[in-house]
């Protein structure tokens, strides 16, 4: 039989190998720019541009819109999406001034039904207690970035009862009274209290990728 000390050494080596595997594992998550995360920002009224154009509020359209995610562990990536979401955009002329998006966590679907149930549990999103996630923009600035990004978006992301300010690149087009935007970036899930590590031999990455394609219409 193995001694207590030997078992401890074996356990430590196994964990070290697992951690090394996580570091070496290539994932689609690694290809996404990492959002800057800070303490929640104060939501203030957006300054009005110096134009005579009347501000308009547009609604998030189901057609042409999608909210997806990618999670990763040692054995590979898992992809999923949310089917229940709503939101609005405020535009003035060809300028996007504000965004608000609310997502129904219970509408989550992943590429594995058993995994979906686990993600909705207290180990991850705790959907029964925290049924919605919400993003409220603080600023939307024209700024070129990687992957053809045209804007930098800053806003508060409320998830699992915790709110953090995030900054990420996006590609946004305003035309003929409608808005179309795309963004793909990663966030550290543990900053919102989602800390389940996974199995010792199949640890989960802290970073999760979000993939957004959103259309707003009158």
Buried (B, 14 or more C-beta within 10 A) or exposed (E): EEEEEEEEEEEEEEEEEBEEBBEEBEBBBEEBBBBEBEEBBEEEEBEEEEEEEEBBEBEBBEEEBBBBBBBBBBEEBBBBBBEBBEBBBBBBBEBBBBBBBBBBBBBBBBEEEEBBEBBBEEEBBBBEEBBBBBBBBBBBEEEEBEBEBBBBBBBBBBBBEEBBBBBBBBBBEBEEEBBBBBBBBBBBBEBBEBEEBBEEEBBBBBBBBBBBBBBBBE
